[in-house]
Amino acid sequence: MFAFPVLLMRASTGARRNRRPKKRELFCPAHPDQQIQGNGKKYYLHLLQPEQLQQRGMAAKKAQLIINAYPVLVLSNEWLEELYCPKCGNSHWCHVIKHDRVAHTVRWAPRDLWEQVAHVDPTAANPTVSEYSRRNARRNAIKRVDGKRFFD
């Protein structure tokens, strides 16, 4: 007796909801058919000047009003992220622009974009890493006096 109204309610709500979430689709700029992965930290872009908003298609007057209201504007749909491409065989820093939940635009991150990321200086080494660790991390690339590598 109680099963009948429940069936009517399910039928009226429409098709069953798909519970599997759709993952974001990121494709390598060098290999457009290859999907790339990344779960690293996202470095969101910060805008300080109205010209940076105008480059993204906003009118000059509106851009000036927004920068006056928010001196530092954090873009929630643009960030830098390290992504791995299996065809390239290594990780690259990419500039990711989010269009919707699934669709994204990916391009290689130019060096000047790091200036728009807060609290990151790409030219300076990480201060939390000791000089010993930094030197030993580069040890494989250093060559001996006779021109051969230490570790081959």
KEROZA-622643 format. One record per residue: residue number from 1; x, y, z of N, C-alpha, C, O in turn. Coordinates in steps of 0.2 Angstrom, whole numbers, m for minus. Example, Ala and Ser with C-alpha at 12.3 -4.5 7.8 and 13.67 -1.06 7.14 Angstrom:
<pts>
+-----+-------+-------+-------+-------+-------+-------+-------+-------+-------+-------+-------+-------+
! num !   npx !   npy !   npz !  capx !  capy !  capz !   cpx !   cpy !   cpz !   opx !   opy !   opz !
+-----+-------+-------+-------+-------+-------+-------+-------+-------+-------+-------+-------+-------+
!   1 !    66 !   m28 !    39 !    62 !   m22 !    39 !    66 !   m16 !    39 !    71 !   m17 !    42 !
!   2 !    64 !   m11 !    35 !    68 !    m5 !    36 !    64 !     0 !    39 !    67 !     6 !    40 !
+-----+-------+-------+-------+-------+-------+-------+-------+-------+-------+-------+-------+-------+
</pts>
This chain:
<pts>
+-----+-------+-------+-------+-------+-------+-------+-------+-------+-------+-------+-------+-------+
! num !   npx !   npy !   npz !  capx !  capy !  capz !   cpx !   cpy !   cpz !   opx !   opy !   opz !
+-----+-------+-------+-------+-------+-------+-------+-------+-------+-------+-------+-------+-------+
!   1 !     4 !    m6 !     0 !     0 !     0 !     0 !     4 !     6 !     0 !     3 !    11 !    m3 !
!   2 !    10 !     6 !     4 !    14 !    12 !     4 !    19 !    13 !    m2 !    22 !    18 !    m3 !
!   3 !    20 !     7 !    m5 !    25 !     7 !   m11 !    22 !    11 !   m17 !    26 !    14 !   m21 !
!   4 !    16 !    11 !   m18 !    13 !    14 !   m24 !    15 !    22 !   m24 !    17 !    24 !   m29 !
!   5 !    13 !    26 !   m19 !    15 !    33 !   m19 !    22 !    34 !   m20 !    24 !    39 !   m23 !
!   6 !    27 !    30 !   m17 !    34 !    31 !   m18 !    36 !    30 !   m25 !    40 !    34 !   m28 !
!   7 !    33 !    25 !   m29 !    34 !    24 !   m36 !    32 !    30 !   m40 !    35 !    32 !   m45 !
!   8 !    26 !    33 !   m38 !    24 !    39 !   m42 !    28 !    45 !   m41 !    29 !    49 !   m45 !
!   9 !    31 !    46 !   m35 !    36 !    51 !   m33 !    42 !    50 !   m38 !    45 !    55 !   m40 !
!  10 !    45 !    44 !   m38 !    51 !    43 !   m42 !    49 !    44 !   m49 !    54 !    47 !   m53 !
!  11 !    44 !    42 !   m52 !    42 !    43 !   m59 !    41 !    51 !   m61 !    43 !    53 !   m66 !
!  12 !    39 !    54 !   m56 !    38 !    61 !   m57 !    44 !    66 !   m57 !    44 !    71 !   m60 !
!  13 !    49 !    63 !   m54 !    56 !    67 !   m53 !    60 !    66 !   m60 !    65 !    70 !   m61 !
!  14 !    58 !    62 !   m64 !    62 !    61 !   m70 !    67 !    55 !   m70 !    66 !    51 !   m66 !
!  15 !    72 !    56 !   m74 !    77 !    51 !   m75 !    81 !    50 !   m68 !    82 !    55 !   m65 !
!  16 !    84 !    45 !   m67 !    88 !    44 !   m61 !    95 !    48 !   m62 !    98 !    48 !   m68 !
!  17 !    97 !    51 !   m57 !   103 !    55 !   m57 !   109 !    51 !   m57 !   110 !    46 !   m54 !
!  18 !   114 !    53 !   m62 !   120 !    50 !   m62 !   124 !    52 !   m56 !   126 !    58 !   m56 !
!  19 !   126 !    47 !   m52 !   130 !    49 !   m46 !   138 !    49 !   m48 !   142 !    52 !   m43 !
!  20 !   140 !    47 !   m53 !   147 !    47 !   m55 !   149 !    54 !   m57 !   147 !    57 !   m62 !
!  21 !   154 !    57 !   m53 !   156 !    64 !   m55 !   160 !    64 !   m61 !   164 !    60 !   m62 !
!  22 !   159 !    69 !   m65 !   163 !    70 !   m71 !   169 !    74 !   m69 !   169 !    79 !   m66 !
!  23 !   175 !    71 !   m71 !   181 !    74 !   m70 !   183 !    79 !   m75 !   180 !    80 !   m80 !
!  24 !   187 !    84 !   m73 !   189 !    89 !   m77 !   193 !    86 !   m83 !   197 !    82 !   m82 !
!  25 !   192 !    89 !   m89 !   196 !    87 !   m95 !   201 !    92 !   m96 !   200 !    97 !   m99 !
!  26 !   208 !    90 !   m95 !   213 !    94 !   m96 !   218 !    90 !  m102 !   219 !    84 !  m101 !
!  27 !   219 !    94 !  m107 !   223 !    91 !  m113 !   229 !    94 !  m114 !   230 !   100 !  m113 !
!  28 !   235 !    90 !  m115 !   241 !    93 !  m116 !   241 !    98 !  m122 !   239 !    96 !  m127 !
!  29 !   244 !   104 !  m121 !   245 !   109 !  m127 !   249 !   106 !  m133 !   248 !   108 !  m139 !
!  30 !   254 !   102 !  m131 !   258 !    99 !  m137 !   255 !    93 !  m140 !   256 !    92 !  m146 !
!  31 !   251 !    89 !  m136 !   247 !    83 !  m139 !   240 !    84 !  m137 !   238 !    82 !  m132 !
!  32 !   236 !    87 !  m142 !   229 !    89 !  m140 !   225 !    83 !  m139 !   219 !    83 !  m136 !
!  33 !   227 !    77 !  m141 !   223 !    71 !  m140 !   224 !    67 !  m133 !   221 !    63 !  m131 !
!  34 !   230 !    69 !  m130 !   232 !    66 !  m124 !   229 !    70 !  m117 !   230 !    76 !  m117 !
!  35 !   226 !    66 !  m113 !   223 !    69 !  m107 !   229 !    69 !  m102 !   233 !    64 !  m101 !
!  36 !   230 !    75 !   m98 !   235 !    76 !   m93 !   232 !    76 !   m86 !   226 !    78 !   m86 !
!  37 !   236 !    74 !   m82 !   234 !    73 !   m75 !   237 !    78 !   m70 !   243 !    80 !   m72 !
!  38 !   234 !    80 !   m65 !   238 !    84 !   m60 !   233 !    85 !   m54 !   227 !    87 !   m54 !
!  39 !   236 !    84 !   m48 !   232 !    85 !   m42 !   237 !    89 !   m37 !   236 !    89 !   m31 !
!  40 !   241 !    93 !   m40 !   246 !    97 !   m36 !   242 !   103 !   m34 !   236 !   104 !   m35 !
!  41 !   246 !   108 !   m31 !   243 !   114 !   m28 !   241 !   119 !   m34 !   245 !   119 !   m39 !
!  42 !   236 !   122 !   m33 !   234 !   127 !   m38 !   236 !   134 !   m35 !   235 !   136 !   m30 !
!  43 !   240 !   138 !   m40 !   242 !   144 !   m38 !   237 !   149 !   m42 !   238 !   150 !   m48 !
!  44 !   233 !   152 !   m38 !   228 !   157 !   m41 !   231 !   163 !   m43 !   235 !   166 !   m40 !
!  45 !   229 !   166 !   m49 !   231 !   173 !   m51 !   228 !   178 !   m47 !   222 !   178 !   m46 !
!  46 !   232 !   183 !   m46 !   230 !   189 !   m42 !   231 !   195 !   m47 !   236 !   196 !   m50 !
!  47 !   226 !   199 !   m48 !   226 !   205 !   m52 !   226 !   212 !   m48 !   223 !   212 !   m43 !
!  48 !   231 !   216 !   m50 !   232 !   222 !   m46 !   230 !   228 !   m50 !   229 !   234 !   m48 !
!  49 !   230 !   228 !   m57 !   229 !   234 !   m61 !   223 !   233 !   m66 !   222 !   227 !   m68 !
!  50 !   220 !   238 !   m67 !   214 !   237 !   m72 !   216 !   235 !   m79 !   212 !   232 !   m82 !
!  51 !   222 !   236 !   m81 !   224 !   234 !   m88 !   224 !   226 !   m88 !   223 !   223 !   m94 !
!  52 !   225 !   223 !   m83 !   225 !   216 !   m83 !   218 !   213 !   m84 !   217 !   208 !   m87 !
!  53 !   213 !   217 !   m81 !   206 !   215 !   m82 !   204 !   216 !   m89 !   200 !   213 !   m92 !
!  54 !   207 !   222 !   m92 !   205 !   224 !   m99 !   207 !   219 !  m104 !   204 !   217 !  m109 !
!  55 !   213 !   216 !  m102 !   216 !   210 !  m107 !   211 !   204 !  m107 !   212 !   200 !  m111 !
!  56 !   207 !   203 !  m101 !   203 !   198 !  m101 !   196 !   199 !  m104 !   191 !   196 !  m103 !
!  57 !   195 !   205 !  m107 !   189 !   207 !  m111 !   184 !   211 !  m107 !   178 !   212 !  m109 !
!  58 !   186 !   215 !  m101 !   182 !   219 !   m98 !   183 !   226 !  m100 !   188 !   228 !  m102 !
!  59 !   178 !   230 !  m100 !   178 !   237 !  m102 !   182 !   241 !   m97 !   183 !   239 !   m91 !
!  60 !   185 !   246 !   m99 !   190 !   250 !   m95 !   187 !   253 !   m89 !   190 !   253 !   m83 !
!  61 !   181 !   256 !   m90 !   178 !   259 !   m84 !   176 !   254 !   m79 !   177 !   256 !   m73 !
!  62 !   173 !   249 !   m81 !   171 !   244 !   m76 !   177 !   241 !   m72 !   177 !   239 !   m67 !
!  63 !   183 !   240 !   m76 !   189 !   237 !   m73 !   192 !   242 !   m68 !   194 !   239 !   m63 !
!  64 !   191 !   248 !   m69 !   194 !   253 !   m64 !   190 !   253 !   m58 !   192 !   253 !   m53 !
!  65 !   183 !   252 !   m59 !   179 !   252 !   m53 !   180 !   246 !   m49 !   180 !   246 !   m43 !
!  66 !   181 !   240 !   m52 !   182 !   234 !   m48 !   189 !   234 !   m45 !   189 !   232 !   m39 !
!  67 !   194 !   237 !   m48 !   201 !   237 !   m44 !   200 !   242 !   m39 !   204 !   241 !   m34 !
!  68 !   196 !   248 !   m39 !   196 !   252 !   m34 !   192 !   249 !   m28 !   193 !   250 !   m22 !
!  69 !   187 !   245 !   m30 !   183 !   241 !   m24 !   187 !   236 !   m21 !   187 !   235 !   m15 !
!  70 !   191 !   232 !   m25 !   195 !   226 !   m23 !   202 !   227 !   m25 !   204 !   226 !   m31 !
!  71 !   207 !   230 !   m21 !   213 !   232 !   m23 !   217 !   226 !   m25 !   221 !   226 !   m30 !
!  72 !   216 !   220 !   m22 !   219 !   213 !   m25 !   213 !   209 !   m27 !   209 !   207 !   m22 !
!  73 !   212 !   208 !   m33 !   207 !   203 !   m36 !   209 !   196 !   m37 !   214 !   196 !   m41 !
!  74 !   207 !   191 !   m34 !   209 !   184 !   m35 !   204 !   181 !   m40 !   198 !   181 !   m39 !
!  75 !   207 !   179 !   m45 !   203 !   175 !   m50 !   202 !   168 !   m48 !   207 !   164 !   m47 !
!  76 !   196 !   166 !   m48 !   194 !   159 !   m45 !   194 !   154 !   m51 !   194 !   148 !   m50 !
!  77 !   194 !   157 !   m58 !   194 !   153 !   m63 !   201 !   152 !   m67 !   201 !   149 !   m73 !
!  78 !   206 !   155 !   m65 !   213 !   155 !   m68 !   218 !   153 !   m63 !   218 !   156 !   m57 !
!  79 !   222 !   148 !   m64 !   227 !   147 !   m60 !   233 !   144 !   m63 !   233 !   142 !   m69 !
!  80 !   239 !   143 !   m60 !   245 !   139 !   m62 !   245 !   132 !   m58 !   244 !   132 !   m52 !
!  81 !   246 !   127 !   m62 !   246 !   120 !   m59 !   251 !   116 !   m63 !   252 !   117 !   m69 !
!  82 !   255 !   112 !   m59 !   260 !   107 !   m62 !   256 !   101 !   m65 !   253 !    98 !   m60 !
!  83 !   256 !   100 !   m71 !   252 !    94 !   m74 !   257 !    89 !   m77 !   262 !    91 !   m80 !
!  84 !   255 !    83 !   m77 !   260 !    78 !   m80 !   257 !    75 !   m87 !   251 !    73 !   m87 !
!  85 !   260 !    75 !   m92 !   258 !    72 !   m98 !   262 !    65 !  m100 !   268 !    66 !  m100 !
!  86 !   259 !    60 !  m100 !   262 !    53 !  m102 !   266 !    53 !  m108 !   271 !    50 !  m109 !
!  87 !   263 !    57 !  m113 !   267 !    57 !  m120 !   273 !    61 !  m120 !   278 !    59 !  m122 !
!  88 !   273 !    67 !  m116 !   279 !    71 !  m115 !   284 !    67 !  m110 !   290 !    68 !  m111 !
!  89 !   281 !    64 !  m105 !   285 !    60 !  m101 !   287 !    64 !   m95 !   292 !    62 !   m91 !
!  90 !   285 !    70 !   m94 !   287 !    74 !   m88 !   282 !    79 !   m87 !   276 !    80 !   m90 !
!  91 !   283 !    83 !   m81 !   278 !    88 !   m79 !   279 !    95 !   m81 !   285 !    96 !   m82 !
!  92 !   274 !    99 !   m83 !   275 !   105 !   m85 !   271 !   110 !   m81 !   265 !   108 !   m78 !
!  93 !   273 !   116 !   m80 !   269 !   121 !   m77 !   264 !   124 !   m82 !   266 !   126 !   m87 !
!  94 !   257 !   123 !   m80 !   252 !   125 !   m85 !   248 !   131 !   m82 !   247 !   131 !   m76 !
!  95 !   245 !   135 !   m87 !   241 !   140 !   m85 !   234 !   137 !   m87 !   232 !   136 !   m93 !
!  96 !   230 !   136 !   m82 !   223 !   133 !   m83 !   218 !   138 !   m82 !   218 !   142 !   m77 !
!  97 !   213 !   138 !   m87 !   207 !   143 !   m87 !   201 !   138 !   m87 !   200 !   134 !   m91 !
!  98 !   197 !   139 !   m82 !   191 !   135 !   m81 !   185 !   139 !   m84 !   183 !   144 !   m82 !
!  99 !   182 !   135 !   m88 !   176 !   138 !   m92 !   169 !   135 !   m88 !   165 !   139 !   m87 !
! 100 !   169 !   129 !   m87 !   164 !   126 !   m83 !   167 !   120 !   m79 !   173 !   120 !   m78 !
! 101 !   162 !   116 !   m76 !   165 !   111 !   m71 !   170 !   106 !   m75 !   174 !   103 !   m71 !
! 102 !   169 !   105 !   m81 !   172 !   100 !   m85 !   177 !   103 !   m90 !   183 !   101 !   m90 !
! 103 !   175 !   108 !   m93 !   179 !   111 !   m99 !   184 !   116 !   m96 !   183 !   120 !   m92 !
! 104 !   191 !   115 !   m98 !   196 !   119 !   m96 !   200 !   121 !  m102 !   201 !   117 !  m107 !
! 105 !   204 !   126 !  m102 !   209 !   128 !  m107 !   216 !   127 !  m104 !   217 !   130 !   m98 !
! 106 !   220 !   124 !  m107 !   227 !   123 !  m104 !   232 !   125 !  m109 !   232 !   124 !  m115 !
! 107 !   237 !   129 !  m106 !   243 !   131 !  m110 !   249 !   132 !  m106 !   248 !   132 !  m100 !
! 108 !   255 !   131 !  m109 !   261 !   132 !  m105 !   261 !   138 !  m102 !   259 !   144 !  m105 !
! 109 !   263 !   138 !   m95 !   263 !   145 !   m91 !   269 !   149 !   m93 !   275 !   146 !   m92 !
! 110 !   268 !   155 !   m96 !   274 !   159 !   m97 !   277 !   162 !   m90 !   273 !   162 !   m85 !
! 111 !   283 !   163 !   m90 !   287 !   165 !   m84 !   283 !   172 !   m81 !   283 !   172 !   m74 !
! 112 !   281 !   176 !   m85 !   278 !   182 !   m82 !   272 !   181 !   m78 !   270 !   186 !   m75 !
! 113 !   268 !   176 !   m79 !   262 !   174 !   m75 !   264 !   173 !   m68 !   259 !   174 !   m64 !
! 114 !   270 !   171 !   m66 !   271 !   170 !   m59 !   272 !   176 !   m55 !   271 !   176 !   m49 !
! 115 !   272 !   182 !   m59 !   272 !   188 !   m55 !   265 !   190 !   m53 !   264 !   194 !   m48 !
! 116 !   260 !   187 !   m56 !   253 !   188 !   m53 !   251 !   183 !   m48 !   245 !   183 !   m46 !
! 117 !   255 !   179 !   m46 !   254 !   174 !   m40 !   257 !   177 !   m34 !   263 !   179 !   m34 !
! 118 !   253 !   177 !   m29 !   255 !   180 !   m22 !   259 !   175 !   m19 !   258 !   169 !   m19 !
! 119 !   264 !   177 !   m15 !   269 !   173 !   m10 !   273 !   168 !   m14 !   275 !   164 !   m11 !
! 120 !   274 !   169 !   m21 !   279 !   165 !   m24 !   284 !   169 !   m28 !   282 !   173 !   m32 !
! 121 !   290 !   168 !   m27 !   295 !   171 !   m31 !   299 !   166 !   m35 !   303 !   162 !   m32 !
! 122 !   298 !   165 !   m42 !   300 !   160 !   m46 !   308 !   160 !   m47 !   311 !   155 !   m48 !
! 123 !   311 !   166 !   m45 !   318 !   166 !   m46 !   322 !   164 !   m40 !   328 !   162 !   m40 !
! 124 !   319 !   165 !   m34 !   322 !   163 !   m28 !   321 !   156 !   m26 !   316 !   153 !   m28 !
! 125 !   326 !   153 !   m23 !   325 !   146 !   m21 !   320 !   145 !   m15 !   319 !   150 !   m11 !
! 126 !   318 !   139 !   m14 !   313 !   138 !    m8 !   317 !   139 !    m2 !   322 !   135 !    m1 !
! 127 !   315 !   144 !     3 !   319 !   145 !     9 !   319 !   139 !    14 !   323 !   139 !    18 !
! 128 !   314 !   135 !    13 !   313 !   129 !    18 !   318 !   123 !    16 !   318 !   119 !    20 !
! 129 !   321 !   123 !    11 !   326 !   118 !     8 !   333 !   120 !    10 !   335 !   125 !     9 !
! 130 !   336 !   115 !    13 !   343 !   117 !    15 !   348 !   117 !     9 !   346 !   114 !     4 !
! 131 !   354 !   120 !    10 !   358 !   121 !     4 !   361 !   114 !     3 !   362 !   112 !    m3 !
! 132 !   362 !   109 !     8 !   364 !   103 !     7 !   359 !    99 !     2 !   361 !    95 !    m2 !
! 133 !   353 !    99 !     4 !   347 !    96 !     0 !   347 !    98 !    m7 !   346 !    94 !   m12 !
! 134 !   348 !   105 !    m8 !   347 !   108 !   m15 !   353 !   105 !   m19 !   352 !   104 !   m25 !
! 135 !   359 !   105 !   m16 !   365 !   103 !   m19 !   365 !    96 !   m21 !   367 !    94 !   m27 !
! 136 !   362 !    92 !   m17 !   362 !    84 !   m18 !   356 !    83 !   m23 !   356 !    78 !   m27 !
! 137 !   351 !    87 !   m24 !   346 !    86 !   m29 !   349 !    87 !   m36 !   346 !    84 !   m40 !
! 138 !   353 !    92 !   m36 !   356 !    93 !   m43 !   362 !    89 !   m44 !   365 !    89 !   m50 !
! 139 !   364 !    84 !   m40 !   370 !    80 !   m40 !   370 !    76 !   m47 !   376 !    75 !   m50 !
! 140 !   365 !    74 !   m49 !   364 !    69 !   m55 !   366 !    73 !   m61 !   369 !    71 !   m66 !
! 141 !   365 !    80 !   m61 !   366 !    84 !   m67 !   373 !    87 !   m68 !   376 !    89 !   m73 !
! 142 !   377 !    86 !   m62 !   384 !    89 !   m62 !   389 !    84 !   m65 !   388 !    78 !   m64 !
! 143 !   393 !    87 !   m68 !   398 !    82 !   m72 !   405 !    83 !   m68 !   407 !    87 !   m65 !
! 144 !   409 !    77 !   m69 !   416 !    77 !   m66 !   420 !    81 !   m70 !   419 !    84 !   m75 !
! 145 !   427 !    81 !   m68 !   432 !    85 !   m71 !   433 !    83 !   m79 !   434 !    87 !   m83 !
! 146 !   433 !    76 !   m79 !   434 !    73 !   m86 !   428 !    74 !   m91 !   428 !    71 !   m96 !
! 147 !   422 !    77 !   m89 !   417 !    78 !   m93 !   411 !    73 !   m92 !   406 !    74 !   m95 !
! 148 !   412 !    67 !   m89 !   407 !    62 !   m88 !   403 !    64 !   m82 !   405 !    68 !   m77 !
! 149 !   397 !    61 !   m81 !   393 !    62 !   m76 !   395 !    57 !   m70 !   398 !    52 !   m71 !
! 150 !   394 !    60 !   m64 !   395 !    55 !   m58 !   391 !    49 !   m58 !   394 !    44 !   m56 !
! 151 !   385 !    50 !   m60 !   380 !    44 !   m59 !   377 !    43 !   m66 !   373 !    47 !   m69 !
! 152 !   379 !    37 !   m70 !   376 !    36 !   m76 !   372 !    29 !   m76 !   370 !    27 !   m81 !
+-----+-------+-------+-------+-------+-------+-------+-------+-------+-------+-------+-------+-------+
</pts>
